[in-house]
């Protein structure tokens, strides 16, 4: 386990600060990272619905619009693959297994347990943030592709055969 900082002069005060301030703050950071992760998934699901509507709408009226109706539909499908990649399951560390953590820390004491919990939560938050970077990139590329596809719908719908 990496050291957080130099040990304090009073271990009881350090333990109290870790338990009362730092562990809850680390837990809040982890929760915030998971909420960002979930919010991006929800947005991607919503945009997948838009893509289905766009493709379905273009396919439904393809006889009365330009013969190039398939181009924006194909672009929307490509955007959909990026959104599916956004919501695809990734490996995430959720912190230590609490039963194992309890068994390991039983002999170590409260101060060591508090230190290890901070490090575990910090590692878990870092794991979520690393996964979020990949999800965000995929979401942004999908959003740009969808925007281009929707712009491509304009000439298809306005130019009649």
VONU-229077 format. One line per field, with one value per residue: x, y, z of N, C-alpha, C in turn; residue in one letter. Coordinates in Angstrom, 2 decimals. Example, Ala and Ser with C-alpha at 12.3 -4.5 7.8 and 13.67 -1.06 7.14 Angstrom:
residues 2
nc1 <- (13.19 | 12.85)
nc2 <- (-5.69 | -2.25)
nc3 <- (7.80 | 7.08)
cac1 <- (12.30 | 13.67)
cac2 <- (-4.50 | -1.06)
cac3 <- (7.80 | 7.14)
cc1 <- (13.20 | 12.90)
cc2 <- (-3.30 | 0.03)
cc3 <- (7.80 | 7.87)
aa <- (A | S)
This chain:
residues 161
nc1 <- (0.85 | 0.66 | 2.10 | 0.12 | 0.77 | 3.33 | 3.39 | 1.23 | 1.79 | 0.04 | -1.60 | -4.32 | -5.71 | -5.12 | -6.43 | -9.06 | -9.46 | -9.13 | -11.30 | -13.53 | -13.36 | -11.71 | -12.17 | -15.04 | -15.00 | -13.47 | -15.16 | -17.34 | -16.21 | -15.82 | -18.49 | -19.42 | -17.93 | -18.98 | -21.61 | -21.29 | -20.49 | -22.81 | -24.63 | -23.64 | -24.10 | -26.93 | -27.48 | -26.39 | -28.11 | -30.51 | -29.87 | -29.48 | -32.11 | -33.01 | -31.56 | -32.66 | -35.21 | -34.63 | -33.50 | -35.63 | -37.63 | -36.53 | -36.40 | -39.08 | -40.15 | -38.73 | -39.43 | -40.52 | -38.60 | -35.25 | -33.08 | -30.79 | -31.28 | -30.31 | -27.74 | -27.60 | -28.89 | -27.14 | -24.98 | -26.13 | -26.39 | -23.70 | -23.04 | -24.61 | -23.19 | -21.02 | -22.32 | -23.30 | -20.85 | -20.19 | -21.93 | -21.15 | -20.12 | -17.56 | -14.55 | -14.47 | -13.17 | -14.56 | -13.73 | -12.44 | -13.16 | -15.44 | -15.72 | -13.31 | -11.60 | -12.30 | -11.49 | -8.70 | -7.97 | -8.57 | -6.51 | -4.82 | -5.63 | -7.48 | -6.48 | -4.76 | -6.64 | -8.33 | -6.56 | -5.99 | -8.53 | -8.93 | -6.95 | -7.90 | -10.42 | -9.54 | -8.08 | -10.19 | -11.76 | -10.01 | -9.93 | -12.57 | -12.56 | -10.65 | -11.98 | -14.08 | -12.97 | -12.55 | -15.22 | -16.31 | -14.92 | -15.85 | -18.57 | -18.54 | -17.52 | -19.55 | -21.67 | -20.85 | -20.83 | -23.53 | -24.63 | -23.62 | -24.88 | -27.57 | -27.56 | -27.12 | -29.58 | -31.15 | -30.75 | -31.62 | -34.29 | -35.29 | -34.77 | -36.60 | -37.48)
nc2 <- (-1.18 | 2.17 | 5.00 | 7.51 | 10.04 | 11.47 | 9.87 | 11.01 | 12.85 | 12.14 | 9.26 | 8.66 | 11.04 | 11.28 | 8.98 | 9.68 | 11.93 | 10.75 | 8.92 | 10.59 | 12.70 | 12.27 | 9.63 | 9.74 | 11.84 | 10.71 | 8.63 | 10.09 | 11.25 | 8.96 | 8.14 | 10.34 | 10.02 | 7.58 | 8.42 | 10.25 | 8.46 | 6.84 | 8.80 | 9.41 | 6.99 | 7.00 | 9.18 | 8.20 | 6.01 | 7.40 | 8.79 | 6.64 | 5.88 | 8.09 | 7.64 | 5.22 | 6.17 | 8.03 | 6.39 | 4.62 | 6.45 | 7.48 | 5.11 | 4.54 | 6.55 | 6.37 | 6.01 | 8.41 | 10.34 | 11.55 | 9.34 | 8.89 | 8.38 | 6.44 | 7.15 | 9.17 | 7.49 | 5.35 | 6.73 | 7.43 | 4.90 | 4.22 | 6.11 | 5.06 | 2.73 | 3.79 | 4.83 | 2.48 | 1.37 | 3.18 | 2.53 | -0.01 | -2.65 | -2.18 | -2.99 | -2.36 | -1.20 | -1.53 | -0.97 | -2.41 | -5.87 | -6.13 | -8.03 | -9.50 | -7.34 | -6.62 | -8.94 | -8.88 | -6.47 | -6.78 | -7.46 | -5.33 | -2.78 | 0.29 | 2.70 | 1.86 | 0.51 | 2.62 | 4.13 | 2.30 | 2.06 | 4.60 | 4.60 | 2.44 | 3.39 | 5.58 | 4.32 | 2.93 | 5.07 | 6.17 | 4.08 | 4.14 | 6.68 | 6.36 | 4.56 | 6.19 | 8.12 | 6.74 | 6.08 | 8.65 | 9.65 | 7.93 | 8.57 | 11.29 | 11.13 | 9.62 | 11.43 | 13.56 | 12.23 | 11.58 | 14.16 | 15.03 | 13.18 | 13.86 | 16.40 | 15.59 | 14.57 | 16.73 | 17.62 | 15.24 | 15.06 | 17.45 | 17.58 | 16.44 | 13.46)
nc3 <- (0.00 | -0.90 | 0.78 | 2.29 | 3.34 | 5.37 | 8.55 | 11.14 | 14.21 | 16.22 | 16.20 | 16.68 | 16.16 | 13.44 | 12.46 | 13.09 | 11.46 | 8.95 | 8.95 | 9.42 | 7.55 | 5.14 | 4.06 | 3.60 | 1.70 | -0.37 | -1.04 | -1.97 | -4.26 | -5.79 | -6.13 | -7.63 | -9.97 | -10.90 | -11.34 | -13.45 | -15.39 | -15.63 | -16.50 | -19.03 | -20.30 | -20.27 | -21.95 | -24.33 | -24.80 | -25.26 | -27.62 | -29.29 | -29.62 | -31.12 | -33.43 | -34.34 | -34.92 | -36.97 | -39.00 | -39.38 | -40.19 | -42.58 | -44.08 | -44.26 | -45.89 | -48.22 | -50.91 | -51.72 | -51.54 | -52.25 | -54.08 | -52.72 | -50.09 | -48.43 | -47.69 | -45.49 | -43.69 | -43.44 | -42.33 | -39.88 | -38.81 | -38.48 | -36.55 | -34.55 | -33.92 | -32.57 | -30.32 | -29.19 | -28.53 | -26.58 | -24.47 | -23.98 | -21.84 | -19.45 | -17.68 | -14.27 | -11.22 | -8.11 | -5.60 | -2.52 | -1.74 | 0.75 | 2.82 | 2.68 | 3.10 | 5.71 | 7.07 | 6.58 | 7.77 | 10.42 | 12.20 | 11.84 | 12.74 | 13.36 | 12.22 | 10.11 | 8.58 | 7.82 | 6.28 | 4.19 | 3.09 | 2.00 | 0.00 | -1.54 | -2.42 | -3.87 | -5.91 | -7.13 | -8.05 | -9.90 | -11.75 | -12.74 | -13.89 | -15.93 | -17.63 | -18.30 | -19.97 | -22.38 | -22.96 | -23.24 | -25.46 | -27.49 | -27.40 | -28.18 | -30.80 | -31.96 | -31.64 | -33.29 | -35.76 | -35.97 | -36.13 | -38.60 | -40.22 | -39.81 | -40.94 | -43.52 | -44.10 | -44.85 | -47.67 | -48.84 | -48.10 | -49.11 | -51.85 | -54.38 | -56.21)
cac1 <- (0.00 | 1.45 | 1.86 | -0.66 | 1.70 | 4.09 | 2.50 | 1.00 | 2.32 | -1.00 | -2.32 | -5.77 | -6.19 | -5.04 | -7.52 | -10.32 | -9.55 | -9.36 | -12.65 | -14.57 | -13.25 | -11.09 | -12.89 | -16.28 | -14.69 | -13.05 | -16.37 | -18.13 | -15.56 | -16.13 | -19.91 | -19.54 | -17.39 | -19.97 | -22.78 | -20.92 | -20.48 | -24.21 | -25.27 | -23.21 | -24.86 | -28.31 | -27.49 | -26.15 | -29.35 | -31.46 | -29.47 | -29.78 | -33.53 | -33.08 | -31.01 | -33.67 | -36.28 | -34.14 | -33.39 | -36.99 | -38.32 | -35.99 | -36.81 | -40.53 | -40.49 | -37.67 | -39.98 | -40.91 | -37.46 | -34.12 | -32.58 | -29.63 | -31.77 | -29.52 | -26.48 | -27.72 | -29.27 | -25.89 | -24.23 | -26.77 | -26.04 | -22.32 | -23.11 | -25.16 | -22.14 | -20.24 | -23.13 | -23.27 | -19.53 | -20.23 | -22.63 | -20.60 | -19.60 | -16.11 | -14.09 | -14.38 | -12.86 | -15.52 | -13.16 | -12.08 | -14.22 | -15.54 | -15.49 | -11.86 | -11.01 | -12.52 | -10.62 | -7.31 | -7.73 | -8.88 | -5.28 | -4.04 | -6.05 | -8.38 | -5.74 | -4.33 | -7.85 | -8.78 | -5.60 | -6.19 | -9.82 | -8.72 | -6.20 | -8.78 | -11.40 | -8.82 | -7.81 | -11.47 | -12.14 | -9.11 | -10.38 | -13.78 | -12.19 | -9.98 | -13.03 | -14.91 | -12.28 | -12.87 | -16.65 | -16.56 | -14.42 | -16.78 | -19.80 | -18.32 | -17.42 | -20.91 | -22.48 | -20.43 | -21.30 | -24.98 | -24.91 | -23.35 | -25.94 | -28.81 | -27.40 | -27.29 | -31.01 | -31.77 | -30.87 | -32.39 | -35.70 | -35.71 | -34.67 | -37.58 | -37.13)
cac2 <- (0.00 | 3.40 | 5.90 | 8.70 | 11.12 | 11.10 | 9.62 | 12.12 | 12.63 | 11.50 | 8.33 | 8.71 | 12.20 | 10.94 | 8.05 | 10.41 | 12.76 | 9.85 | 8.35 | 11.62 | 13.63 | 11.84 | 8.49 | 10.20 | 12.62 | 9.76 | 7.92 | 11.05 | 11.35 | 7.72 | 8.23 | 11.33 | 9.41 | 6.62 | 9.16 | 10.75 | 7.25 | 6.48 | 9.86 | 9.25 | 5.84 | 7.42 | 10.02 | 7.33 | 5.28 | 8.33 | 9.06 | 5.43 | 6.00 | 9.06 | 6.98 | 4.28 | 6.97 | 8.59 | 5.32 | 4.16 | 7.48 | 7.51 | 3.88 | 4.59 | 7.50 | 6.31 | 6.10 | 9.77 | 11.26 | 11.29 | 7.96 | 8.83 | 8.34 | 5.47 | 7.73 | 9.61 | 6.34 | 4.63 | 7.56 | 7.28 | 3.56 | 4.31 | 6.82 | 4.10 | 1.82 | 4.51 | 4.91 | 1.14 | 1.26 | 4.01 | 1.83 | -1.35 | -2.88 | -2.09 | -3.46 | -1.28 | -1.58 | -0.89 | -0.90 | -3.73 | -6.75 | -5.69 | -9.15 | -9.71 | -6.15 | -6.75 | -10.00 | -8.43 | -5.32 | -7.11 | -7.45 | -4.13 | -1.61 | 1.24 | 3.67 | 1.20 | 0.24 | 3.88 | 4.46 | 1.39 | 2.37 | 5.79 | 4.17 | 1.60 | 4.26 | 6.39 | 3.43 | 2.66 | 6.29 | 6.27 | 3.07 | 4.64 | 7.82 | 5.85 | 4.03 | 7.31 | 8.78 | 5.95 | 6.25 | 10.03 | 9.77 | 7.22 | 9.35 | 12.50 | 10.76 | 9.25 | 12.65 | 14.27 | 11.45 | 11.75 | 15.52 | 15.05 | 12.39 | 14.65 | 17.43 | 14.90 | 14.34 | 17.91 | 17.54 | 14.04 | 15.36 | 18.64 | 17.34 | 15.40 | 12.77)
cac3 <- (0.00 | -0.90 | 1.91 | 1.98 | 3.70 | 6.57 | 9.68 | 12.05 | 15.56 | 17.02 | 15.32 | 16.89 | 15.42 | 12.02 | 12.19 | 13.16 | 10.25 | 7.83 | 9.03 | 9.38 | 6.42 | 3.89 | 3.49 | 2.97 | 0.50 | -1.41 | -1.46 | -2.77 | -5.57 | -6.50 | -6.53 | -8.70 | -11.19 | -11.38 | -11.85 | -14.78 | -16.23 | -15.87 | -17.28 | -20.42 | -20.82 | -20.50 | -23.15 | -25.49 | -25.06 | -25.86 | -29.00 | -30.06 | -29.98 | -32.22 | -34.63 | -34.82 | -35.52 | -38.23 | -39.99 | -39.67 | -40.96 | -43.95 | -44.77 | -44.50 | -46.96 | -49.22 | -52.27 | -52.07 | -51.38 | -53.13 | -54.09 | -51.83 | -48.70 | -47.69 | -47.20 | -44.10 | -42.86 | -43.15 | -41.38 | -38.57 | -38.32 | -38.01 | -35.26 | -33.59 | -33.44 | -31.55 | -29.10 | -28.59 | -27.90 | -25.37 | -23.39 | -23.83 | -20.50 | -19.24 | -16.38 | -13.29 | -9.84 | -7.22 | -4.26 | -2.00 | -1.25 | 2.14 | 3.73 | 2.69 | 3.71 | 7.15 | 7.59 | 6.53 | 8.66 | 11.80 | 13.00 | 11.55 | 13.51 | 12.71 | 11.41 | 8.88 | 7.80 | 7.22 | 5.20 | 3.07 | 2.46 | 1.17 | -1.17 | -2.36 | -3.07 | -4.85 | -7.05 | -7.80 | -8.77 | -11.05 | -12.71 | -13.38 | -14.74 | -17.13 | -18.50 | -18.76 | -21.09 | -23.57 | -23.23 | -23.69 | -26.83 | -28.36 | -27.42 | -28.97 | -32.22 | -32.37 | -31.73 | -34.51 | -36.91 | -36.04 | -36.61 | -40.04 | -40.86 | -39.80 | -41.98 | -44.80 | -44.33 | -45.46 | -49.14 | -49.21 | -47.92 | -49.87 | -53.29 | -54.75 | -57.46)
cc1 <- (0.89 | 1.10 | 1.06 | 0.20 | 2.55 | 3.11 | 2.38 | 1.63 | 1.33 | -1.82 | -3.84 | -6.39 | -6.18 | -6.18 | -8.86 | -10.51 | -9.82 | -10.81 | -13.72 | -14.53 | -12.81 | -11.81 | -14.23 | -16.05 | -14.27 | -14.26 | -17.25 | -17.53 | -15.86 | -17.58 | -20.10 | -19.02 | -18.38 | -21.21 | -22.50 | -20.98 | -21.91 | -24.93 | -24.89 | -23.92 | -26.29 | -28.42 | -27.31 | -27.40 | -30.39 | -31.14 | -29.61 | -31.24 | -33.74 | -32.61 | -32.03 | -34.81 | -35.86 | -34.09 | -34.78 | -37.77 | -37.83 | -36.41 | -38.29 | -40.89 | -39.49 | -38.19 | -40.28 | -39.78 | -36.35 | -33.64 | -31.37 | -30.05 | -30.94 | -28.25 | -26.61 | -28.15 | -28.04 | -25.03 | -24.80 | -26.44 | -24.61 | -22.28 | -23.65 | -24.13 | -21.26 | -21.02 | -23.22 | -21.93 | -19.48 | -20.85 | -22.10 | -19.96 | -18.08 | -15.77 | -13.90 | -14.03 | -13.83 | -15.00 | -12.88 | -13.33 | -14.29 | -15.32 | -13.99 | -11.15 | -11.14 | -11.59 | -9.16 | -7.02 | -8.02 | -7.65 | -4.49 | -4.41 | -6.81 | -7.64 | -5.31 | -5.53 | -8.34 | -7.86 | -5.83 | -7.51 | -9.68 | -7.99 | -7.08 | -9.81 | -10.75 | -8.51 | -9.09 | -11.92 | -11.28 | -9.52 | -11.62 | -13.45 | -11.49 | -11.00 | -13.89 | -14.27 | -12.59 | -14.33 | -16.93 | -16.08 | -15.40 | -18.09 | -19.65 | -18.21 | -18.79 | -21.80 | -22.13 | -20.92 | -22.81 | -25.34 | -24.69 | -24.45 | -27.26 | -28.74 | -27.57 | -28.74 | -31.67 | -31.85 | -31.69 | -33.88 | -36.19 | -35.67 | -35.55 | -37.15 | -37.99)
cc2 <- (1.24 | 4.27 | 7.09 | 9.93 | 10.60 | 10.85 | 10.85 | 11.80 | 11.88 | 10.58 | 8.39 | 9.90 | 11.92 | 9.99 | 8.77 | 11.27 | 11.89 | 9.36 | 9.42 | 12.49 | 12.97 | 10.64 | 8.92 | 11.03 | 11.71 | 8.99 | 8.83 | 11.21 | 10.12 | 7.73 | 9.20 | 10.76 | 8.39 | 7.30 | 9.74 | 9.61 | 6.90 | 7.53 | 9.75 | 8.06 | 6.24 | 8.29 | 9.16 | 6.51 | 6.17 | 8.60 | 7.82 | 5.40 | 6.97 | 8.40 | 5.99 | 5.04 | 7.54 | 7.52 | 4.80 | 5.16 | 7.54 | 6.26 | 3.91 | 5.48 | 7.43 | 6.40 | 7.53 | 10.79 | 10.85 | 9.84 | 7.79 | 8.80 | 7.42 | 6.06 | 8.29 | 8.48 | 5.53 | 5.41 | 7.47 | 5.92 | 3.53 | 5.03 | 5.89 | 3.13 | 2.50 | 4.63 | 3.55 | 0.91 | 2.07 | 3.24 | 0.42 | -1.49 | -2.84 | -2.58 | -2.27 | -1.87 | -0.81 | -0.76 | -2.31 | -4.55 | -6.54 | -6.82 | -9.43 | -8.55 | -6.24 | -7.80 | -9.58 | -7.36 | -5.61 | -7.01 | -6.15 | -2.93 | -0.62 | 2.22 | 3.06 | 0.90 | 1.50 | 4.29 | 3.59 | 1.67 | 3.60 | 5.41 | 3.35 | 2.44 | 5.13 | 5.56 | 3.14 | 3.87 | 6.45 | 5.27 | 3.55 | 5.79 | 7.38 | 5.28 | 5.14 | 8.02 | 8.06 | 6.12 | 7.63 | 10.22 | 9.12 | 8.00 | 10.59 | 12.20 | 10.36 | 10.46 | 13.45 | 13.55 | 11.59 | 13.14 | 15.63 | 14.28 | 13.16 | 15.81 | 16.83 | 14.59 | 15.51 | 17.83 | 16.33 | 14.33 | 16.50 | 18.43 | 16.15 | 14.74 | 13.24)
cc3 <- (0.00 | 0.31 | 1.46 | 2.19 | 4.83 | 7.70 | 10.59 | 13.41 | 16.43 | 16.11 | 15.48 | 16.15 | 13.92 | 11.64 | 12.16 | 11.91 | 9.03 | 7.81 | 8.82 | 8.12 | 5.11 | 3.27 | 2.90 | 1.70 | -0.65 | -1.93 | -2.33 | -4.17 | -6.42 | -6.99 | -7.69 | -10.02 | -11.76 | -11.94 | -13.23 | -15.79 | -16.62 | -16.72 | -18.75 | -21.06 | -21.16 | -21.76 | -24.40 | -25.83 | -25.72 | -27.32 | -29.88 | -30.48 | -31.13 | -33.52 | -35.20 | -35.51 | -36.88 | -39.32 | -40.38 | -40.50 | -42.40 | -44.73 | -45.12 | -45.68 | -48.12 | -50.66 | -52.68 | -51.87 | -52.33 | -53.00 | -53.17 | -50.36 | -47.82 | -47.10 | -45.78 | -43.16 | -42.48 | -42.17 | -39.97 | -37.98 | -37.80 | -36.66 | -34.18 | -33.07 | -32.40 | -30.24 | -28.41 | -27.91 | -26.61 | -24.21 | -23.15 | -22.45 | -20.47 | -17.85 | -15.45 | -11.93 | -8.95 | -5.79 | -3.76 | -1.70 | 0.26 | 3.14 | 3.83 | 3.38 | 5.23 | 7.75 | 7.62 | 7.57 | 10.13 | 12.69 | 12.85 | 12.41 | 12.67 | 11.80 | 10.08 | 7.98 | 7.11 | 6.08 | 3.97 | 2.35 | 1.56 | -0.12 | -2.10 | -3.10 | -4.14 | -6.11 | -7.84 | -8.61 | -10.02 | -12.14 | -13.46 | -14.32 | -16.02 | -18.13 | -19.08 | -19.95 | -22.39 | -23.96 | -23.80 | -25.13 | -27.80 | -28.49 | -28.31 | -30.45 | -32.75 | -32.54 | -32.99 | -35.76 | -37.08 | -36.56 | -38.12 | -40.79 | -40.91 | -40.79 | -43.36 | -45.12 | -45.05 | -46.98 | -49.58 | -49.12 | -48.80 | -51.39 | -53.65 | -56.06 | -58.63)
aa <- (X | X | X | X | X | X | X | X | X | X | X | X | X | X | X | X | X | X | X | X | X | X | X | X | X | X | X | X | X | X | X | X | X | X | X | X | X | X | X | X | X | X | X | X | X | X | X | X | X | X | X | X | X | X | X | X | X | X | X | X | X | X | X | X | X | X | X | X | X | X | X | X | X | X | X | X | X | X | X | X | X | X | X | X | X | X | X | X | X | X | X | X | X | X | X | X | X | X | X | X | X | X | X | X | X | X | X | X | X | X | X | X | X | X | X | X | X | X | X | X | X | X | X | X | X | X | X | X | X | X | X | X | X | X | X | X | X | X | X | X | X | X | X | X | X | X | X | X | X | X | X | X | X | X | X | X | X | X | X | X | X)
